[in-house]
Amino acid sequence: LLGRRRLRLRHHCRICGRCICGPCSPNMIAMPGAVALQRACTPCLAIAHKAPVLKSRLSQLGAKLVSLSSHSVAIIPLESLE
C-alpha cells in the first residue's frame, strides 16, 4: 500500500476535497487567502469559472425582490376569483 502510493501521488481538490491524481486534474485556481495557486478538480473548476456571473445574477435578483417588497401589494381572496 505504501509503495503504490509513492508511485502515484495523490492530491486533493481544494474546493470539494475529493482525492485526485495530478495527470487527471491539471487545473490550478487562485483561492482567497492562499498565496500560491491551488489544485482543483475539473468539475469544481467549471463551477468556479461561473461564480462571478452567478453572483451578479443573484445580486440583480435580490435587488428586484427588494423593490417588489417595498411596493404595496393588494391581496385578493381566492373566494372572490371563483
C-alpha positions as CSV (number, residue, x, y, z in Angstrom):
1,L,0.0,0.0,0.0
2,L,2.7,2.4,0.9
3,G,4.8,1.6,-2.1
4,R,1.9,2.0,-4.5
5,R,1.1,5.4,-3.1
6,R,4.6,6.6,-3.7
7,L,4.4,5.6,-7.3
8,R,1.2,7.5,-7.9
9,L,1.0,10.6,-5.8
10,R,-2.5,11.8,-5.0
11,H,-3.7,15.3,-4.4
12,H,-6.9,16.8,-3.0
13,C,-9.2,19.3,-4.7
14,R,-9.1,22.4,-2.6
15,I,-12.8,23.1,-3.3
16,C,-14.6,19.8,-2.7
17,G,-11.8,17.8,-1.1
18,R,-12.0,14.8,-3.4
19,C,-8.8,12.8,-3.9
20,I,-7.5,13.4,-7.5
21,C,-4.3,12.5,-9.2
22,G,-2.1,15.1,-11.0
23,P,-2.5,13.8,-14.6
24,C,-6.3,13.6,-14.2
25,S,-6.6,17.1,-12.9
26,P,-4.0,19.6,-14.2
27,N,-6.2,22.5,-13.0
28,M,-4.9,25.2,-10.7
29,I,-7.0,28.1,-9.3
30,A,-6.4,31.2,-7.2
31,M,-8.2,30.8,-3.9
32,P,-8.9,33.6,-1.4
33,G,-6.3,33.7,1.3
34,A,-3.9,31.3,-0.5
35,V,-0.5,32.6,-1.7
36,A,0.0,30.0,-4.4
37,L,-2.4,28.5,-7.0
38,Q,-4.3,25.6,-5.6
39,R,-5.3,22.3,-7.3
40,A,-8.9,21.9,-8.2
41,C,-10.8,19.0,-9.9
42,T,-12.3,19.6,-13.4
43,P,-16.0,19.7,-12.2
44,C,-15.2,22.3,-9.5
45,L,-13.2,24.4,-11.8
46,A,-16.1,24.6,-14.3
47,I,-18.4,25.8,-11.5
48,A,-15.8,28.2,-10.1
49,H,-15.5,29.9,-13.5
50,K,-19.2,30.6,-13.5
51,A,-19.2,32.0,-9.9
52,P,-18.8,35.7,-10.8
53,V,-21.7,35.6,-13.3
54,L,-23.9,33.7,-10.8
55,K,-23.0,36.2,-8.1
56,S,-24.0,39.1,-10.3
57,R,-27.3,37.5,-11.3
58,L,-28.2,36.7,-7.7
59,S,-27.4,40.3,-6.7
60,Q,-29.7,41.6,-9.5
61,L,-32.5,39.2,-8.5
62,G,-32.1,40.3,-4.8
63,A,-32.5,44.0,-5.8
64,K,-35.6,43.2,-7.8
65,L,-37.1,41.3,-4.9
66,V,-36.4,44.2,-2.5
67,S,-38.0,46.7,-4.9
68,L,-41.1,44.4,-5.2
69,S,-41.4,44.0,-1.5
70,S,-41.3,47.8,-1.0
71,H,-44.4,48.3,-3.1
72,S,-47.8,47.8,-1.6
73,V,-49.5,44.7,-2.9
74,A,-53.2,44.2,-2.9
75,I,-54.2,40.8,-1.7
76,I,-57.3,39.3,-3.4
77,P,-59.1,36.5,-1.5
78,L,-59.3,33.3,-3.6
79,E,-63.1,33.1,-3.0
80,S,-63.6,36.3,-5.0
81,L,-62.0,34.8,-8.0
82,E,-64.5,32.0,-8.4
